[in-house]
Amino acid sequence: AAYAFSLEQIERDIEDPTQALHNMCLDLAADVVKSDEMLARLDIPAAHRDLVRDSWAAGDRHIYGRFDFAYDGTGPAKLLEYNADTPTSIFEAAFFQHNWLIDQIEAGRLPEGTDQYNFLQESLVEAFGRFPTDAIFHFACWTESDEDKGTATYLMDCAVQAGHRVQLIDIQEIGVDAQGRFTDKEDRTIDQCFKLYPWEDMLREPFAKHLKAGVFVEPAWKAILSNKAFLPLLWERHPDHPNLLPSFFEDDPRAAELEHAVLKPFFSREGENVTIREGAAIVEESEGDYGGTPRIVQAFAPLYQEGGQHAVLGSWVVGDRACGLGVREDSSRITRDLSRFVPHIIVDG
């Protein structure tokens, strides 16, 4: 199985909007860091707002993010959310679907020259190449998670191709020395570290007082963009943008005026605690660990359906360049952690 797109659909409806939305997000982030009121609205702890500001002011480098779109092939793709901090499925999108394409061509199931919107691996190597190579590049995740460890290991390989020395470490094994510097199990200072651990949790851990700009990737300023509370701010700045959905904070009276809407916690992951309502009736909802936390309300956008499956498009930005696509399917309208990854091809004529 695979999803087929025309080149025009890829370029006009996915790649160009992804690039435009990423630039819009960066422009808004530049204003958010100047406003204590907006940082508070995003539920960023007061004690660490200077960290976010310092990270942005220092121009801390970033690696990647994934825009999730609803798209049926006939109209503008609609932004559901921006996974700008710890997005997974990059391994599947960059590596496995490329290998699938090669295998299908070699087996004669697809014609020679069949293409795919996928410049992910070379873009990742290029992005890691922008970081200094004089210190070990640590990669931290919860290593008991096969998905997290697989993602971190793949990104480590990209970093090695960019000339880095690397070291994998479990996020729970990071220590702090007497000078307040983060260290690994061998007591080596961690100077730069890719962490597959969300900023909303990092900022609330006991070690948060030791966090400094310039150490962790994704950088602290991504705490703004990875937060679903960013979506109402984006809609407020760009109302009626063809790729945006009306989005409001739950306490905004306009939220109640949305007839068909989705309620999402600011920090929900893997589709947890998402509610779909029509009028006052709840038609679908998911359980999770984010119940009772602040939420946004977003206008409902139907996902493309085929064979009883609902497809969400993941459009990737690496560095500051839109460069690839991955599709996930779920039997539910709420895409969860066990959704299936499906490759895609570009077909013209």
PEKA-V377500 format. One record per residue. N is the residue number from 1. RES is the residue in one letter. SS is DSSP state (hx for helix, st for strand, lp for the rest). PHI is phi as a letter, one per 30 degrees, with the letter a starting at -180 (999 if undefined). BURIAL is + if it has 9 or more other C-alpha atoms within 8 Angstrom, else -. Layout:
BEGIN
N/RES/SS/PHI/BURIAL ; N/RES/SS/PHI/BURIAL
END
This chain:
BEGIN
1/A/lp/999/- ; 2/A/lp/a/- ; 3/Y/st/c/+ ; 4/A/st/c/- ; 5/F/st/b/+ ; 6/S/lp/d/+ ; 7/L/hx/d/+ ; 8/E/hx/d/- ; 9/Q/hx/d/+ ; 10/I/hx/d/+ ; 11/E/hx/d/+ ; 12/R/hx/d/+ ; 13/D/hx/c/+ ; 14/I/hx/b/+ ; 15/E/hx/d/+ ; 16/D/hx/d/+ ; 17/P/hx/d/+ ; 18/T/hx/d/+ ; 19/Q/hx/d/+ ; 20/A/hx/d/- ; 21/L/hx/d/- ; 22/H/hx/d/+ ; 23/N/hx/d/- ; 24/M/hx/d/+ ; 25/C/hx/d/+ ; 26/L/hx/d/- ; 27/D/hx/d/- ; 28/L/hx/d/+ ; 29/A/hx/e/+ ; 30/A/hx/d/+ ; 31/D/hx/d/- ; 32/V/hx/d/+ ; 33/V/lp/d/+ ; 34/K/lp/d/- ; 35/S/lp/c/- ; 36/D/hx/d/+ ; 37/E/hx/d/- ; 38/M/hx/d/+ ; 39/L/hx/d/+ ; 40/A/hx/d/+ ; 41/R/hx/d/- ; 42/L/lp/d/+ ; 43/D/lp/i/- ; 44/I/lp/d/+ ; 45/P/lp/e/+ ; 46/A/hx/e/- ; 47/A/hx/d/- ; 48/H/hx/b/+ ; 49/R/hx/d/+ ; 50/D/hx/d/- ; 51/L/hx/d/+ ; 52/V/hx/d/+ ; 53/R/hx/d/+ ; 54/D/hx/d/+ ; 55/S/hx/d/+ ; 56/W/hx/d/+ ; 57/A/hx/d/- ; 58/A/lp/d/- ; 59/G/lp/i/- ; 60/D/lp/e/+ ; 61/R/lp/d/- ; 62/H/lp/b/+ ; 63/I/lp/c/+ ; 64/Y/st/a/+ ; 65/G/st/a/+ ; 66/R/st/b/+ ; 67/F/st/d/+ ; 68/D/st/c/+ ; 69/F/st/c/+ ; 70/A/st/c/+ ; 71/Y/lp/a/+ ; 72/D/lp/c/- ; 73/G/lp/j/- ; 74/T/lp/c/- ; 75/G/lp/b/- ; 76/P/lp/e/- ; 77/A/lp/d/+ ; 78/K/st/c/+ ; 79/L/st/d/+ ; 80/L/st/c/+ ; 81/E/st/a/+ ; 82/Y/st/c/+ ; 83/N/st/d/+ ; 84/A/lp/c/+ ; 85/D/lp/c/+ ; 86/T/lp/b/+ ; 87/P/lp/d/+ ; 88/T/lp/c/- ; 89/S/lp/i/+ ; 90/I/hx/d/- ; 91/F/hx/d/+ ; 92/E/hx/d/+ ; 93/A/hx/d/+ ; 94/A/hx/d/+ ; 95/F/hx/c/+ ; 96/F/hx/d/+ ; 97/Q/hx/d/+ ; 98/H/hx/d/+ ; 99/N/hx/d/- ; 100/W/hx/e/+ ; 101/L/hx/d/+ ; 102/I/hx/d/- ; 103/D/hx/d/- ; 104/Q/hx/d/+ ; 105/I/hx/d/+ ; 106/E/hx/d/- ; 107/A/lp/d/- ; 108/G/lp/i/- ; 109/R/lp/d/- ; 110/L/lp/b/- ; 111/P/lp/d/- ; 112/E/lp/e/- ; 113/G/lp/i/- ; 114/T/lp/e/+ ; 115/D/st/c/- ; 116/Q/lp/a/+ ; 117/Y/lp/d/+ ; 118/N/st/a/+ ; 119/F/lp/c/+ ; 120/L/hx/d/+ ; 121/Q/hx/d/+ ; 122/E/hx/d/- ; 123/S/hx/d/+ ; 124/L/hx/d/+ ; 125/V/hx/e/+ ; 126/E/hx/d/+ ; 127/A/hx/d/+ ; 128/F/hx/d/+ ; 129/G/lp/d/+ ; 130/R/lp/d/- ; 131/F/lp/c/- ; 132/P/lp/d/- ; 133/T/lp/c/+ ; 134/D/lp/d/- ; 135/A/lp/b/- ; 136/I/lp/d/+ ; 137/F/st/c/+ ; 138/H/st/d/+ ; 139/F/st/b/+ ; 140/A/st/c/+ ; 141/C/st/a/+ ; 142/W/lp/d/+ ; 143/T/lp/d/+ ; 144/E/lp/d/- ; 145/S/lp/d/- ; 146/D/hx/d/- ; 147/E/hx/d/- ; 148/D/hx/d/+ ; 149/K/hx/d/+ ; 150/G/hx/d/+ ; 151/T/hx/d/+ ; 152/A/hx/d/+ ; 153/T/hx/d/+ ; 154/Y/hx/d/+ ; 155/L/hx/d/+ ; 156/M/hx/e/+ ; 157/D/hx/d/- ; 158/C/hx/d/+ ; 159/A/hx/d/+ ; 160/V/hx/d/+ ; 161/Q/hx/d/- ; 162/A/lp/d/+ ; 163/G/lp/j/- ; 164/H/lp/c/+ ; 165/R/lp/d/+ ; 166/V/st/b/+ ; 167/Q/st/a/- ; 168/L/st/d/+ ; 169/I/st/b/+ ; 170/D/st/d/+ ; 171/I/hx/e/+ ; 172/Q/hx/d/- ; 173/E/hx/c/- ; 174/I/lp/d/+ ; 175/G/st/c/+ ; 176/V/st/b/+ ; 177/D/lp/d/- ; 178/A/lp/d/- ; 179/Q/lp/c/- ; 180/G/lp/i/- ; 181/R/lp/c/+ ; 182/F/st/d/+ ; 183/T/st/b/+ ; 184/D/lp/c/+ ; 185/K/lp/d/- ; 186/E/lp/c/- ; 187/D/lp/i/- ; 188/R/lp/d/- ; 189/T/st/d/- ; 190/I/lp/c/+ ; 191/D/lp/c/+ ; 192/Q/st/b/+ ; 193/C/st/b/+ ; 194/F/st/d/+ ; 195/K/st/b/+ ; 196/L/lp/c/+ ; 197/Y/lp/a/+ ; 198/P/lp/d/+ ; 199/W/hx/d/+ ; 200/E/hx/d/+ ; 201/D/hx/d/- ; 202/M/hx/e/+ ; 203/L/lp/d/+ ; 204/R/lp/c/- ; 205/E/lp/d/- ; 206/P/hx/e/- ; 207/F/hx/d/- ; 208/A/hx/e/+ ; 209/K/hx/d/- ; 210/H/hx/c/- ; 211/L/lp/d/- ; 212/K/lp/b/- ; 213/A/lp/d/+ ; 214/G/lp/j/+ ; 215/V/lp/c/+ ; 216/F/st/c/+ ; 217/V/st/b/+ ; 218/E/lp/d/+ ; 219/P/lp/d/+ ; 220/A/lp/d/+ ; 221/W/lp/d/+ ; 222/K/hx/d/+ ; 223/A/hx/d/+ ; 224/I/hx/d/+ ; 225/L/hx/d/+ ; 226/S/lp/d/+ ; 227/N/lp/c/+ ; 228/K/lp/d/+ ; 229/A/lp/d/+ ; 230/F/hx/d/+ ; 231/L/hx/d/+ ; 232/P/hx/d/+ ; 233/L/hx/d/- ; 234/L/hx/d/+ ; 235/W/hx/d/+ ; 236/E/hx/d/- ; 237/R/hx/d/- ; 238/H/lp/b/- ; 239/P/lp/d/- ; 240/D/lp/i/- ; 241/H/lp/d/- ; 242/P/lp/d/- ; 243/N/lp/c/+ ; 244/L/lp/c/+ ; 245/L/lp/c/+ ; 246/P/lp/e/+ ; 247/S/st/b/+ ; 248/F/st/b/+ ; 249/F/st/d/+ ; 250/E/lp/d/+ ; 251/D/lp/d/- ; 252/D/lp/d/- ; 253/P/hx/e/- ; 254/R/hx/d/- ; 255/A/hx/d/+ ; 256/A/hx/d/- ; 257/E/lp/d/- ; 258/L/lp/d/+ ; 259/E/lp/d/- ; 260/H/st/b/+ ; 261/A/st/b/+ ; 262/V/st/b/+ ; 263/L/st/c/+ ; 264/K/st/b/+ ; 265/P/st/d/+ ; 266/F/lp/e/+ ; 267/F/lp/c/- ; 268/S/lp/d/+ ; 269/R/lp/b/- ; 270/E/lp/h/- ; 271/G/lp/i/+ ; 272/E/lp/d/+ ; 273/N/lp/h/+ ; 274/V/lp/c/+ ; 275/T/st/b/+ ; 276/I/st/c/+ ; 277/R/st/b/+ ; 278/E/st/b/+ ; 279/G/lp/i/- ; 280/A/lp/c/- ; 281/A/st/c/- ; 282/I/st/d/+ ; 283/V/st/c/- ; 284/E/st/a/- ; 285/E/st/a/+ ; 286/S/lp/b/+ ; 287/E/lp/d/- ; 288/G/lp/l/- ; 289/D/lp/c/- ; 290/Y/lp/c/+ ; 291/G/lp/d/- ; 292/G/lp/i/- ; 293/T/lp/c/- ; 294/P/lp/e/- ; 295/R/st/b/+ ; 296/I/st/c/+ ; 297/V/st/b/+ ; 298/Q/st/b/+ ; 299/A/st/e/+ ; 300/F/lp/d/+ ; 301/A/lp/b/- ; 302/P/lp/d/- ; 303/L/lp/d/+ ; 304/Y/st/d/+ ; 305/Q/st/c/- ; 306/E/st/a/- ; 307/G/lp/h/- ; 308/G/lp/i/- ; 309/Q/st/c/+ ; 310/H/st/c/+ ; 311/A/st/c/+ ; 312/V/st/c/+ ; 313/L/st/c/+ ; 314/G/st/c/+ ; 315/S/st/c/+ ; 316/W/st/c/+ ; 317/V/st/c/+ ; 318/V/st/b/+ ; 319/G/lp/i/+ ; 320/D/lp/b/- ; 321/R/st/b/- ; 322/A/st/d/+ ; 323/C/st/a/+ ; 324/G/st/l/+ ; 325/L/st/b/+ ; 326/G/st/b/+ ; 327/V/st/c/+ ; 328/R/st/c/+ ; 329/E/st/c/+ ; 330/D/st/b/+ ; 331/S/lp/d/- ; 332/S/lp/c/- ; 333/R/lp/d/- ; 334/I/lp/c/+ ; 335/T/lp/d/+ ; 336/R/lp/c/+ ; 337/D/lp/d/- ; 338/L/lp/c/- ; 339/S/lp/d/+ ; 340/R/st/c/- ; 341/F/st/d/+ ; 342/V/st/b/+ ; 343/P/lp/d/+ ; 344/H/st/b/+ ; 345/I/st/b/+ ; 346/I/st/c/+ ; 347/V/lp/b/+ ; 348/D/lp/b/- ; 349/G/lp/i/-
END
